[in-house]
Amino acid sequence: MIYRKYGKSKIDLAAIGFGGMRFESPHDTDASAETVLHAYEKGITYFDTAPGYCEDQSEIIMGRAISEMKKRGNPFTISTKSNKSDGDTVRAELETSLKRLNVDSIDFYNCWYVLSMEDWAGRKSGGAVQAILKAKEEGLIKHAVFSTHLAGPDIRKVIEEGYFEGVTLGYSVMNSAYRQEGIEAAAENDMGVIVMNPLGGGLITGSGDALDFLKVRPEQSMLESALHFLLNDERISSFLVGFRNKDDVDSAVAAVESFKAYTESEMNHVERSISHDFNSLCTSCRYCDVCPEDIQVWAFQECWNHLKLKGNAEGLSDRLKWYWSASLSELERCTSCGACEAACTQKLPIIDRFAELEKALKSL
C-alpha cells in the first residue's frame, strides 16, 4: 500500500480511501461491515461516510466495523459530514454520527456539499461553520474540513478564509482542469486533499475502449490509468473509491499497488490526451435528482456522455431501457424549468443536452 501525509498533520493515509455510499446490500449490516473490515486488512485507513448514504445505513455499517477495528489495533480514520446551514442542526447530526459510528471523536468532519458561494455564505451566517469549530474545540472533531463541488477558483476563496484543514473535492482525469486551482490552493496552504469521484462516476472504467488513449503503458487497465493519474500527484492525500463488495476492494488495491511513477514524457502524454470537453462530461453524482416531473435526469446525461465519447447514438435506446429503466418519452414531460441545472454540481447545460440526445436517438 502507498501512504501519503494529510496536509501538515502527522497523519499518514493510505492513498486509497473507502467511499461508503455504494454498499451492495446496505441492509445486511454484518455483510457490509465485512467489506469494510476486508479493506481495513488490506491497508486502507480512511473510511468516508455520511448521514443518508445507502438508505441511511452507511454510518451504521461503519459503526459495526469500527467496533471490530478497535480490537485489531491498526490505525484508521473516519470521515463524516453535515450539509446543514443551521448550527444547532449540525450539532445534532454530529452527535447522532458519534453514536452511530461508535466513537468519541470524529477524525475528519466535513462541512458537506458546498455547492455555490451563496451556499458557503449561508453556512457561515447560519452557524454551521461555527458549530463545527466549536465541536473541534470540545474534542468531538479532530480535523475540521469541507467537501465541495465548487470550481477551482471558488475553492481557493473558501480555503483562503482559513477555517479548514482539508478539502474533499471531485477530481479525476476527466475534469482535472475544472478543479486544478483548488488542488493548487490546498497545497499552498498545507491542507490535506481527499478526492471523490476518481473514476468519473464510473464513466472512465465503463466506456469500453473509448478512453484507451489515457493509458500510458500497454499493460494498464482503465482502472489503473485513472488511479495512477491521481497517484502521480503528491498533493493528493487519498482518493475515495465506492466499494460494493470485497472484489471491488481487491481490484482497487491491486491497481494502487501496481503503480509506478510516470515519467515526464508519460505525464505529457496524459495531458495532451485530455480533451477540453472532459470538463463537461457528467460524473453521475445524481444531485440533479430534483426533477418535479420525475425525469431520470442523470440517466439521460450519462447516455449523453456515451454519445459524446462514441460519436454516435448506437445502442443508447437499449441502454436507457435496460440499464436505467428509462425511455426517450420521459423527455416529453420536460418543462425546461431549470431545477436540474440549478442543482448540477458542474453547471452543465442539461436541457440543451436533452435536445441533442433526443435528436440523435430519433435520427436512428
GUDOMAR-84806 format. One line per field, with one value per residue (C-alpha): residue in three letters; x negated, y, z negated. Coordinates in nm, 3 decimals. Layout:
<rs>
type <- ALA,...
u <- X,...
v <- Y,...
w <- Z,...
</rs>
This chain:
<rs>
type <- MET,ILE,TYR,ARG,LYS,TYR,GLY,LYS,SER,LYS,ILE,ASP,LEU,ALA,ALA,ILE,GLY,PHE,GLY,GLY,MET,ARG,PHE,GLU,SER,PRO,HIS,ASP,THR,ASP,ALA,SER,ALA,GLU,THR,VAL,LEU,HIS,ALA,TYR,GLU,LYS,GLY,ILE,THR,TYR,PHE,ASP,THR,ALA,PRO,GLY,TYR,CYS,GLU,ASP,GLN,SER,GLU,ILE,ILE,MET,GLY,ARG,ALA,ILE,SER,GLU,MET,LYS,LYS,ARG,GLY,ASN,PRO,PHE,THR,ILE,SER,THR,LYS,SER,ASN,LYS,SER,ASP,GLY,ASP,THR,VAL,ARG,ALA,GLU,LEU,GLU,THR,SER,LEU,LYS,ARG,LEU,ASN,VAL,ASP,SER,ILE,ASP,PHE,TYR,ASN,CYS,TRP,TYR,VAL,LEU,SER,MET,GLU,ASP,TRP,ALA,GLY,ARG,LYS,SER,GLY,GLY,ALA,VAL,GLN,ALA,ILE,LEU,LYS,ALA,LYS,GLU,GLU,GLY,LEU,ILE,LYS,HIS,ALA,VAL,PHE,SER,THR,HIS,LEU,ALA,GLY,PRO,ASP,ILE,ARG,LYS,VAL,ILE,GLU,GLU,GLY,TYR,PHE,GLU,GLY,VAL,THR,LEU,GLY,TYR,SER,VAL,MET,ASN,SER,ALA,TYR,ARG,GLN,GLU,GLY,ILE,GLU,ALA,ALA,ALA,GLU,ASN,ASP,MET,GLY,VAL,ILE,VAL,MET,ASN,PRO,LEU,GLY,GLY,GLY,LEU,ILE,THR,GLY,SER,GLY,ASP,ALA,LEU,ASP,PHE,LEU,LYS,VAL,ARG,PRO,GLU,GLN,SER,MET,LEU,GLU,SER,ALA,LEU,HIS,PHE,LEU,LEU,ASN,ASP,GLU,ARG,ILE,SER,SER,PHE,LEU,VAL,GLY,PHE,ARG,ASN,LYS,ASP,ASP,VAL,ASP,SER,ALA,VAL,ALA,ALA,VAL,GLU,SER,PHE,LYS,ALA,TYR,THR,GLU,SER,GLU,MET,ASN,HIS,VAL,GLU,ARG,SER,ILE,SER,HIS,ASP,PHE,ASN,SER,LEU,CYS,THR,SER,CYS,ARG,TYR,CYS,ASP,VAL,CYS,PRO,GLU,ASP,ILE,GLN,VAL,TRP,ALA,PHE,GLN,GLU,CYS,TRP,ASN,HIS,LEU,LYS,LEU,LYS,GLY,ASN,ALA,GLU,GLY,LEU,SER,ASP,ARG,LEU,LYS,TRP,TYR,TRP,SER,ALA,SER,LEU,SER,GLU,LEU,GLU,ARG,CYS,THR,SER,CYS,GLY,ALA,CYS,GLU,ALA,ALA,CYS,THR,GLN,LYS,LEU,PRO,ILE,ILE,ASP,ARG,PHE,ALA,GLU,LEU,GLU,LYS,ALA,LEU,LYS,SER,LEU
u <- 0.000,-0.111,-0.075,-0.062,-0.067,0.257,0.158,-0.054,0.080,-0.124,0.139,0.035,0.326,0.344,0.355,0.691,0.984,1.313,1.614,1.912,2.200,2.216,2.258,2.405,2.652,2.678,2.949,2.726,2.516,2.288,2.206,2.141,1.925,1.720,1.641,1.517,1.306,1.163,1.048,0.901,0.700,0.577,0.423,0.694,0.701,0.954,1.323,1.574,1.944,2.235,2.592,2.823,2.574,2.706,3.060,2.916,2.735,2.374,2.285,2.445,2.238,1.921,2.000,2.032,1.696,1.529,1.622,1.409,1.134,1.071,0.986,0.738,0.508,0.408,0.465,0.771,0.954,1.323,1.484,1.846,2.040,2.326,2.474,2.692,2.655,2.812,2.558,2.792,2.884,2.519,2.455,2.747,2.626,2.274,2.398,2.601,2.297,2.081,2.331,2.377,2.004,1.924,1.653,1.587,1.435,1.457,1.124,1.248,1.579,1.690,1.892,2.053,2.166,2.074,2.227,2.203,2.054,2.406,2.436,2.100,2.216,2.522,2.307,2.130,2.431,2.642,2.387,2.274,1.907,1.902,2.072,1.803,1.521,1.680,1.708,1.340,1.254,1.452,1.260,1.558,1.384,1.013,0.997,1.249,1.269,1.507,1.649,1.731,1.832,1.721,1.498,1.127,1.117,1.406,1.245,0.942,1.158,1.300,0.957,0.803,1.064,0.872,1.145,1.044,0.754,0.851,1.081,1.271,1.340,1.446,1.139,1.038,0.855,1.183,1.229,0.883,0.875,1.206,1.071,0.696,0.679,0.848,0.577,0.312,0.463,0.479,0.112,0.010,0.189,0.055,0.403,0.499,0.677,0.926,1.051,1.402,1.530,1.180,1.340,1.571,1.878,1.776,1.754,1.378,1.393,1.727,1.654,1.511,1.206,1.320,1.072,0.785,0.571,0.541,0.329,-0.042,-0.156,-0.014,0.040,0.256,0.627,0.864,0.896,0.520,0.488,0.748,0.596,0.233,0.308,0.403,0.119,-0.126,-0.010,-0.163,0.060,0.343,0.358,0.607,0.886,1.218,1.349,1.704,1.684,1.980,1.807,1.472,1.394,1.415,1.170,0.925,0.935,0.871,0.596,0.423,0.443,0.276,0.005,-0.082,-0.164,-0.498,-0.559,-0.501,-0.797,-0.776,-0.701,-0.425,-0.262,-0.287,-0.107,0.180,0.207,0.212,0.476,0.719,0.980,1.113,1.459,1.376,1.464,1.818,1.887,2.146,1.995,2.328,2.330,2.714,2.760,2.985,3.241,3.479,3.697,4.060,4.165,3.973,3.740,3.430,3.202,2.875,2.969,3.002,2.684,2.492,2.618,2.514,2.162,2.169,2.295,2.008,1.741,1.863,1.970,2.300,2.620,2.599,2.723,2.832,3.204,3.127,2.900,3.179,3.422,3.213,2.954,3.170,3.530,3.593,3.724,3.693,4.061,3.974,3.824,4.169,4.250,3.964,4.092,3.743,3.793,3.418,3.431,3.184,2.940,2.958,2.875,2.600,2.262,2.086,2.327,2.390,2.640,2.868,3.173,2.972,2.827,3.173,3.247,2.918,2.968,3.330,3.231,2.956,3.183,3.469,3.230,3.154
v <- 0.000,0.356,0.611,0.991,1.272,1.454,1.819,1.949,1.690,1.391,1.154,0.902,0.792,0.505,0.654,0.486,0.551,0.371,0.556,0.435,0.512,0.207,-0.098,-0.388,-0.488,-0.192,-0.351,-0.652,-0.473,-0.765,-0.848,-0.481,-0.441,-0.738,-0.543,-0.255,-0.490,-0.650,-0.306,-0.237,-0.560,-0.460,-0.144,0.114,0.371,0.640,0.550,0.803,0.801,1.042,1.063,0.942,0.728,0.386,0.445,0.596,0.273,0.370,0.518,0.220,-0.020,0.175,0.174,-0.204,-0.235,0.018,-0.189,-0.469,-0.245,-0.107,-0.460,-0.524,-0.235,-0.096,0.278,0.407,0.736,0.809,1.092,1.200,1.514,1.758,1.960,2.177,2.553,2.583,2.540,2.360,2.108,2.046,1.981,1.738,1.550,1.533,1.382,1.124,1.037,0.987,0.737,0.553,0.531,0.413,0.678,0.961,1.185,1.204,1.239,1.442,1.627,1.787,2.099,1.898,1.972,2.338,2.396,2.772,3.080,3.177,2.839,2.895,3.234,3.060,2.803,3.088,3.306,3.008,2.894,2.569,2.663,2.792,2.475,2.263,2.474,2.468,2.089,2.075,2.287,2.039,1.744,1.595,1.660,1.630,1.799,2.048,2.010,2.084,1.893,2.080,2.076,2.436,2.532,2.568,2.949,2.939,2.652,2.877,3.152,2.918,2.777,3.120,3.218,2.986,2.787,2.440,2.194,1.997,1.968,1.687,1.759,1.584,1.532,1.289,1.265,1.381,1.714,1.797,2.143,2.240,2.200,2.231,2.567,2.415,2.149,2.419,2.633,2.339,2.258,2.622,2.623,2.283,2.133,1.771,1.679,1.394,1.320,1.190,1.056,0.949,0.725,0.996,0.827,0.502,0.654,0.606,0.234,0.184,0.342,0.036,0.134,0.493,0.630,0.392,0.688,0.775,0.467,0.543,0.181,-0.112,-0.326,-0.067,-0.125,0.172,0.145,0.165,0.457,0.656,0.586,0.615,0.963,1.063,0.873,1.068,1.388,1.401,1.693,1.441,1.272,0.999,0.925,0.762,0.462,0.347,-0.023,-0.255,-0.569,-0.736,-0.790,-0.415,-0.362,-0.617,-0.469,-0.114,-0.211,-0.412,-0.109,0.107,-0.147,-0.172,0.200,0.318,0.691,0.843,0.983,1.339,1.218,0.988,1.270,1.492,1.219,1.221,1.598,1.604,1.332,1.504,1.669,2.008,1.850,1.620,1.903,1.893,1.522,1.431,1.245,1.090,1.241,1.249,1.580,1.658,1.417,1.704,1.698,1.789,1.577,1.272,1.258,1.048,1.335,1.156,0.862,1.086,1.278,0.951,0.850,1.192,1.108,0.792,0.989,1.234,0.967,0.728,0.990,0.815,0.708,0.339,0.126,0.419,0.339,-0.007,0.145,0.373,0.082,-0.195,-0.004,0.277,0.153,0.479,0.574,0.872,0.951,1.079,1.389,1.487,1.581,1.831,2.186,2.345,2.470,2.455,2.282,2.017,2.276,2.473,2.159,2.038,2.041,2.100,2.363,2.159,2.273,1.977,2.098,2.158,1.810,1.661,1.810,1.692,1.338,1.331,1.443,1.180,0.897,0.994,1.002,0.630
w <- 0.000,0.072,-0.209,-0.195,-0.451,-0.516,-0.479,-0.764,-1.007,-1.117,-0.980,-0.715,-0.498,-0.254,0.095,0.150,-0.083,-0.139,0.003,-0.199,0.034,0.262,0.038,0.232,-0.043,-0.281,-0.495,-0.559,-0.819,-0.901,-0.537,-0.455,-0.765,-0.644,-0.327,-0.543,-0.753,-0.440,-0.322,-0.666,-0.650,-0.303,-0.450,-0.382,-0.662,-0.559,-0.580,-0.450,-0.528,-0.575,-0.701,-0.426,-0.237,-0.134,-0.257,-0.576,-0.662,-0.586,-0.927,-1.100,-0.886,-0.959,-1.330,-1.328,-1.151,-1.381,-1.686,-1.541,-1.402,-1.750,-1.866,-1.585,-1.666,-1.326,-1.276,-1.090,-1.047,-0.997,-0.799,-0.807,-0.726,-0.763,-0.478,-0.702,-0.740,-1.084,-1.361,-1.601,-1.332,-1.252,-1.621,-1.639,-1.331,-1.472,-1.798,-1.605,-1.394,-1.703,-1.841,-1.513,-1.447,-1.799,-1.850,-2.096,-1.830,-1.451,-1.273,-0.975,-0.991,-0.666,-0.607,-0.331,0.024,0.055,0.397,0.454,0.293,0.184,0.016,-0.152,-0.282,-0.427,-0.608,-0.785,-0.859,-0.967,-1.223,-1.060,-1.040,-1.397,-1.521,-1.357,-1.501,-1.848,-1.833,-1.744,-2.049,-2.260,-2.117,-1.932,-1.599,-1.531,-1.191,-1.050,-0.672,-0.388,-0.094,0.223,0.588,0.645,0.935,0.861,0.817,0.569,0.378,0.343,0.193,-0.073,-0.154,-0.195,-0.454,-0.684,-0.859,-0.747,-0.749,-0.443,-0.144,0.026,0.393,0.711,0.928,1.199,1.527,1.686,1.506,1.375,1.531,1.367,1.011,1.063,0.887,0.583,0.561,0.600,0.325,0.086,0.149,0.100,-0.237,-0.354,-0.351,-0.307,0.016,0.044,0.395,0.461,0.795,0.909,1.174,1.305,1.163,1.335,1.684,1.711,1.643,1.818,2.156,2.331,2.533,2.598,2.343,2.414,2.519,2.148,2.090,2.086,2.071,2.269,1.960,1.784,1.731,1.739,1.360,1.328,1.569,1.373,1.032,1.146,1.279,0.923,0.758,0.969,0.796,0.448,0.350,0.319,-0.022,0.069,0.317,0.239,0.428,0.359,0.278,0.325,0.205,0.132,0.501,0.562,0.277,0.416,0.768,0.649,0.405,0.680,0.910,0.646,0.575,0.947,0.962,1.095,1.110,1.453,1.641,1.765,2.117,1.990,1.797,2.104,2.298,2.049,2.052,2.433,2.436,2.204,2.420,2.323,2.340,2.049,1.813,1.947,1.904,1.641,1.344,1.239,0.890,0.915,0.739,1.037,0.893,0.819,1.131,1.048,1.350,1.222,1.522,1.451,1.544,1.464,1.690,1.993,1.907,1.871,2.216,2.348,2.225,2.434,2.732,2.691,2.643,2.913,3.166,3.238,3.064,3.149,2.860,2.643,2.659,2.525,2.262,2.144,2.134,1.982,1.780,1.646,1.697,1.881,2.222,2.450,2.395,2.045,2.204,2.332,1.972,1.950,1.896,1.909,1.554,1.489,1.149,1.265,1.399,1.074,0.875,1.109,0.936,1.269,1.403,1.719,1.989,1.918,2.110,2.428,2.391,2.362,2.704,2.851,2.723,2.837,3.187,3.210,3.096,3.327,3.623,3.593
</rs>
